[in-house]
Structures are given as structure tokens and as C-alpha cells.
């Protein structure tokens, strides 16, 4: 576990641009209240949530269980804030899931619920994308999302909105957002080519991954370099 947390810290403190999603999770984890309630969506967001945010005694963490339900993070957070009005309630969600149900943010505004929603924005259905690549050996298909300015959307609902693009600013912007009264959306623009690599890669997964690249996966050179550079970092 000691070695694992060293690896998680290394991934969570990267200064690369585009920003790595792990950085946002790592910085958020350091700022959670002792009794925080955190809800996450299904998808690659669940990977960063589970790996990079330490769960501490006294806190509550929620996922959708075995159902892999998209868009659950926002309503879970709203429900948590209603049930526990005195506690810090945070949604850590992906842009795919949030965009499916984001109108409910106006519910939080209407009832003055001080929820904080952190949207990891990579403009893609990440879990489906990587499943197509690694499990099927196919180039991704139909995974791109229309970019949405989630911070502007939050302000349009009369809430507060923040945007993070530079990892150097991630901590300070999160501090400001968490201290802002009322409901808040933070959109964190991250690298869409960062794969949620398993702890151990099987031969079949590696083969399928290689097949997808040779079959014309978009940005295949960048993806291959990202995976290779991450593995080199681990070895040294």
C-alpha cells in the first residue's frame, strides 16, 4: 500500500498540460472536510475517484454500485445535502454523466443547497472509449461529446462557476470554489488521452489495445506515447 500511495501521489501531482484528471482528484482529496460526503458517477471518473481520493473515517463515499448508472452523481449529492444540511457535500462527476442531468443543478439553486460539483471535462465518453479500444480491439466510435461551458451554465442557473485548466492553479481554484457560498460547479479541463490503466495489464488487453491502434484509432500516436511515458515513469 505504501508503494501504491507513492504512485498515486506521483500521478496526482503531475504538471503536464493538458491537465491529468488524477491531479484534480488528488487536490480535491486534500481539501475534503472530515465529515464530507462525496458522490461520483460511473465511468472513468470512478477510477480517479477510487484511486486518488483517500476515504477517511467519518466521511461517506457513494457510487452506483454494480449498475454502472450514468448521471447519478448530481442527484446523489443533492440528496446528501438535503439529508445532511450541515455537512460538506461534493459531486465528483464526468462531463458525459453530468450533461445528462445537469438541469437538476437549478434544483440546488432553488433550494439554496451549497453543493459543490466537480466536473472532469474531457469531451468524451471515456469508459466506452477505452472499453472499445482495450476489450474489443476497435478504434473508438461515437464517443465524442459536444463541448459545454459548464461554468457558464452554472452562472446561468444563478449558481457559481469556475474553470480549471492549468494544474498549477488547481488547488487555489478548488479552495476558492469550496469556500464560495451556495451551489457551485467547477469544470476541470483534462487530457482526454489518459487511459484508466488497470493495476495489472493482461496479455489479451495489451493485444486488443495494439489492434485498435493499428486499425486507425484517432490520436493513436499520442495515446501510445502517453501509455509508454507513464510506464517509464513508474519504472524509474
C-alpha positions in Angstrom: 0.0 0.0 0.0 2.9 2.3 0.7 4.2 1.9 -2.8 0.7 2.3 -4.2 0.1 5.6 -2.5 3.5 6.8 -3.7 2.4 6.0 -7.2 -1.0 7.8 -6.7 0.8 10.9 -5.4 3.1 10.9 -8.4 0.2 10.7 -10.8 -1.8 13.3 -8.7 1.0 15.9 -8.8 1.8 15.9 -12.5 2.3 19.3 -14.0 1.6 18.2 -17.6 -0.7 20.2 -19.9 -3.4 19.2 -20.7 -4.0 18.6 -17.0 -4.3 15.0 -15.9 -7.6 14.0 -14.3 -5.8 12.5 -11.4 -4.5 15.9 -10.4 -8.0 17.2 -9.8 -9.0 14.2 -7.7 -5.7 14.4 -5.7 -6.1 18.1 -4.9 -9.8 17.7 -4.0 -9.0 14.8 -1.7 -6.6 17.0 0.3 -9.4 19.6 0.8 -12.3 17.4 2.0 -13.9 18.1 5.3 -13.5 15.3 8.0 -17.2 14.6 7.5 -17.5 15.2 3.8 -20.0 13.3 1.6 -18.7 12.6 -1.9 -20.6 11.0 -4.8 -19.2 10.0 -8.1 -20.7 9.0 -11.5 -19.9 5.8 -13.3 -17.2 5.7 -16.0 -13.5 6.6 -15.9 -14.5 9.2 -13.3 -15.0 6.3 -10.9 -11.4 5.2 -11.4 -9.9 8.6 -10.5 -12.4 8.9 -7.6 -11.5 5.5 -6.2 -7.7 5.7 -6.6 -6.8 9.3 -6.0 -9.2 10.5 -3.2 -8.4 8.8 0.1 -11.5 7.8 2.0 -11.2 8.7 5.7 -13.1 7.5 8.7 -16.1 9.8 9.2 -16.6 10.6 5.6 -19.2 9.0 3.2 -18.5 7.9 -0.4 -21.1 6.8 -2.9 -21.1 5.2 -6.3 -23.9 3.5 -8.3 -22.8 0.0 -7.2 -23.0 -2.7 -9.9 -25.4 -0.9 -12.1 -22.9 1.5 -13.8 -25.6 4.1 -13.8 -24.6 7.4 -15.5 -25.6 10.8 -14.1 -26.2 9.6 -10.6 -23.5 11.9 -9.1 -25.5 15.1 -9.1 -28.8 13.7 -7.6 -26.8 11.7 -5.0 -25.1 15.0 -4.0 -28.4 16.9 -3.9 -30.0 14.1 -1.7 -27.0 14.0 0.6 -27.2 17.8 1.2 -30.9 17.6 1.9 -30.3 14.7 4.4 -27.2 16.3 6.0 -27.5 20.1 5.6 -24.6 20.7 7.9 -22.1 18.6 6.0 -19.9 19.3 3.0 -21.5 17.5 0.0 -19.5 17.2 -3.2 -20.2 15.6 -6.5 -17.1 14.3 -8.5 -18.6 13.7 -11.9 -17.7 13.3 -15.6 -18.9 15.6 -18.3 -20.8 12.7 -20.0 -22.8 11.9 -16.9 -23.3 15.5 -15.7 -24.6 16.7 -19.1 -27.4 14.0 -19.0 -29.0 15.5 -15.9 -27.4 18.9 -15.3 -30.7 20.8 -15.3 -31.1 19.5 -11.8 -28.4 21.9 -10.7 -31.2 24.5 -10.8 -32.9 22.5 -8.1 -29.9 23.1 -5.8 -30.1 26.8 -6.6 -33.8 26.9 -5.9 -33.4 25.3 -2.5 -30.1 27.1 -1.7 -28.2 23.8 -1.3 -24.5 24.5 -1.0 -23.4 21.5 -3.1 -20.1 21.6 -4.9 -19.9 19.8 -8.3 -16.5 19.0 -9.8 -16.9 18.1 -13.5 -14.0 16.3 -15.1 -14.2 17.6 -18.7 -12.6 15.6 -21.4 -15.3 15.9 -24.0 -15.6 12.2 -24.4 -17.5 9.2 -23.0 -14.2 7.9 -21.6 -15.2 4.5 -20.2 -16.9 3.5 -23.5 -13.9 4.8 -25.5 -11.4 2.7 -23.6 -13.6 -0.4 -23.5 -13.9 -0.2 -27.3 -10.1 0.0 -27.5 -9.0 -2.5 -24.8 -11.8 -5.0 -24.8 -12.8 -5.1 -28.4 -9.6 -4.0 -30.2 -11.5 -1.4 -32.2 -11.0 2.3 -32.7 -13.4 4.4 -30.7 -16.7 5.2 -32.3 -19.4 7.6 -31.3 -17.7 8.7 -28.0 -17.1 12.4 -28.7 -19.2 14.9 -26.8 -20.1 18.5 -27.8 -18.1 20.7 -25.5 -20.2 22.6 -22.9 -19.1 25.6 -20.8 -20.3 24.1 -17.5 -19.1 27.1 -15.5 -21.2 29.4 -17.7 -24.1 27.1 -17.3 -23.8 27.2 -13.5 -23.8 31.0 -13.6 -26.8 31.0 -16.0 -28.7 29.0 -13.3 -27.7 31.7 -10.7 -25.1 29.5 -9.1 -21.3 30.0 -9.2 -19.0 28.6 -11.9 -15.2 28.1 -12.0 -12.9 26.7 -14.6 -9.5 24.9 -14.1 -7.1 24.3 -17.0 -3.7 24.7 -15.5 -2.6 22.1 -12.9 -0.6 24.9 -11.2 -3.9 26.7 -10.4 -5.9 23.6 -9.5 -5.5 23.8 -5.7 -6.1 27.5 -5.4 -9.2 27.4 -7.6 -10.6 24.5 -5.6 -10.0 26.4 -2.4 -12.0 29.4 -3.8 -14.8 27.2 -5.1 -15.2 25.2 -1.9 -15.3 28.4 0.1 -18.0 30.0 -2.1 -21.5 30.0 -0.6 -24.3 28.3 -2.4 -24.2 25.7 -5.2 -21.0 25.7 -7.3 -19.8 23.9 -10.5 -16.1 23.6 -11.2 -15.2 22.4 -14.6 -11.8 20.9 -14.8 -10.5 20.6 -18.4 -8.3 17.5 -18.6 -6.4 15.3 -21.0 -8.8 13.0 -22.9 -6.0 10.6 -23.8 -5.2 9.5 -20.3 -6.3 5.8 -20.1 -7.6 4.4 -16.8 -5.0 1.7 -16.8 -5.6 -1.4 -14.6 -3.2 -2.2 -11.9 -2.1 -5.2 -14.0 -2.4 -5.4 -17.7 -3.3 -8.8 -19.2 -1.9 -10.1 -22.5 -5.3 -10.0 -24.1 -5.8 -6.4 -23.1 -2.4 -5.4 -24.5 -3.2 -7.3 -27.7 -6.6 -5.6 -28.1 -5.0 -2.2 -27.3 -2.4 -2.7 -30.1 -5.1 -3.9 -32.5 -7.1 -0.8 -32.0 -4.1 1.4 -32.8 -3.3 -0.4 -36.0 -6.9 -0.2 -37.1 -6.9 3.5 -37.1 -7.6 4.8 -33.6 -7.6 8.6 -33.7 -4.6 10.2 -31.9 -3.0 6.7 -31.7 0.5 8.1 -31.6 -0.4 10.4 -28.6 -2.2 7.6 -26.8 0.7 5.2 -27.3 3.2 7.8 -26.1 1.0 8.6 -23.0 0.9 4.9 -22.0 4.6 4.4 -22.7 5.7 7.5 -20.8 3.5 6.6 -17.8 5.1 3.1 -17.6 8.6 4.6 -17.9 7.8 7.0 -15.0 6.7 4.0 -12.9 9.9 2.1 -13.6 12.2 5.0 -12.7 
